[in-house]
Amino acid sequence: MGRGRWREELHALLALDREGLAFATAARCTLGLLVPLLAGVALGAIGDGVSAAVGALVVGFVSYEGRHRAAERATLLAALGVTLSVLVGALVGGHPALLLLVLAVWGLAGGVLGTLGPGPSIASLQAVVALVVFSAIPLGTRAAFVQAAWVLAGSVLQVVLLRLHRPRHWVGAERRGLAEAYERLARWAAEPTPGPPPPDQLDVATEALRSPDPRLPPSAVEDLATLLLLAERLRVALAGTSWSARAETGPIGTGPAGTGRLVVARRLVGIAHQLTGSPPPDPGERTDPADPTVADLLRQADERVAHLRHETSVPARWRRRPAGPRWRPSLRGALGALADPAGARHAVRLAVVLVAGSLLAHGLGLANGYWVPMTAAVVVRGDFTGTLRRGLGRALGTLVGAGLVTLATTLTHPGTPLLVAGTVLAGLGTYTLFRANYGLYSVFLTSTVVLLLALVGASPGRTAEERVLATTVGAALALVVFLLWPTWREDLLPGTLAAAAQAQRAYATTLLALADTPQVAAATLARLDSLGRRARTTRARLLALTGALPAATPDSPSRCLGAITELAHTSLALHAQLLTRARLGPSDGSPDPAGPHLARLDSARLDPAEATRRALARLDQAGCPDQPTLV
């Protein structure tokens, strides 16, 4: 790694993501930490209160992932997983051979679940951490169940607080996400020379609508989903106009097509402001664009926004609760994770660092040696850059946090009330910085853990010293294991390229099969929407990965990426043609009103079907890799 890369890593380590600061969520999670401690003090059972607080501490992090019901499900599942891990850890902690076997199983399961998404990833990691921590406290059967019950109580408290804490303003994340998507479409439409639309334009809206607010009426949820679909189709239609405008003379921003796109951009901005309830920046006379398909889609979007604003203005007590989607465990997703080389490697690495960390801590005779496997499990990531950043951040953050808490407790000699107050303040900082900066988050997390242990009689200075040593050893172990069996970001490129090429090819071939269809049915359009969405998602992942790679990229992936991008643009142009045909196509043998528009494309020698065939041929010749197999 060159000097420039090390400088980049240092900058990433120190950078503070202000958008990641979560004050409201941190306050709610910290309340879940405070209540068990106060209950333990009031009942004279501070040890049990600390156990419940530990459950609340680890489960609170899971509530950051997802929204509404998705977050509630993930947090509840994490609570159950953490409780089971505490019970198993306490029961097998006194049996070293059995403990190593359980650590390996938990590591493999956690690695597989971690590939299913952010929610399962963080939930499985917290379960692994709970297993490691409570395996250091071997208990009898009855005592283990009592300990697990206290942890479950603290964990469920976070679920209850999450359910009670919901935003009350109608401009929720769903509307903000849609507004951001429409504004991104507007910015792209207003560009002087727009190329293919960025594949991540609608990601923020898609993520916001994965789990809509359960207080919304079913009709409002339908409006939100329809507005996202209209944004997808507007993106397709505008991509078609930008592609066909290549035939016109002059810059696209000044010619007839460019003028029309500026009109569209103003209308899109207006829709975005209607979604958030703010006045548009340019409330001039509304003008319809010349393209009939775009004009129709904009009109539908305006109508949906008006209906949505009416529905969300109805008092919540008068609304009928939507049924919502039922959750089903994704067995297929888990099996797919095992078949993916990167996912399988990460699962095996996680199991290895847990077992090796436990053996290393025992061999070195470290007090509180469970911090070695715990740190190694938290630090190891799916790629080297992520592992390095977390390892450095964890080690440095632990060193600073341990030093601060040791200094503070040495100067103040705190009693139980001050320890509780310090734990709560440290917990508030931990949750606030959880997504903003990993190093600073580690500073406050170390302080929180040391103070929690001080509440049950551990010496803060001694505990801090042991944590620094064990954390350093654990972080180093994670890096060593990764270097012995690495997965570099470059290793992820072939599979990502293959997935994007396959999705784009399926999208293009389906469009070509429909190119000569005189009438496009609504069901066919829905299928094209789904294929286009998948192609867009895989291309966004590919671009995100290539953007994080070094500038020097092999020729073959560069050619493949260029062919995928070209095919994406021609496919969107062909999709836009089919959208126009679906709206204006013939019925009962009447003439095709879309004929003049399509004839203009043909006369300009920009037939999108022919261009898509040529782009598809170039993709076949670009040397795109096949999907890698597990070896």
Buried (B, 14 or more C-beta within 10 A) or exposed (E): EEEEEEEEBEEBBEEEEEEBBBEEBBBBBBBBBBBBBEBBBEEEBBEBBBBBBBBBBBBBBBBBBBBBBBBBBBBBBBBBBBBBBBBBBBBBBEEEEEBBEBBBBBBBBBBBBBBBBEBBBBBBBBBBBBBBBBBBBBBEEEEBBBBBBBBBBBBBBBBEBBBEBEEEEBBBBBBBBBBBBBBBBBBBBBBEEBEBBBBBBBBBBBEBBBBBBBBBBBBBBBBBBBBBBBBBBBBBBBBBBBBBBEEBEEEBBEBEBBBBBBBBBBBBBBBBBBBEEEEBEEEEEEEBBBBBBBBBBBEBBBEBBEBBBEBBEEEEEEBEEBEBEEEEEBEEBBEBBBEBBBBBBBBBBBBBBBBBBBBBBEEEEBEBBBBBBBBBBBBBBBBBBBBBBBBBBBBBBBBBBBBBBBEBBEEEEBEEEBBBBBBBBBBBBBBBBBBBBBBBBBBBBBBBBBBBBBBEEBBBBBBBBBBBBBBBBBBBBBBEBBEEEEBEBBBBBBBBBBBBBBBBBEBBBBBBEBBEEEEBEEEBBEEBBEBBBBBBBBBBBBBEBBEEBEEEEEEBBEBBBEBBBBBBBBBBBBBBBBBBBBBBBBEEEEEBBBEEBBEEBEEEEBBBBBBBBEBBEBBEEBBBBEBBEEE
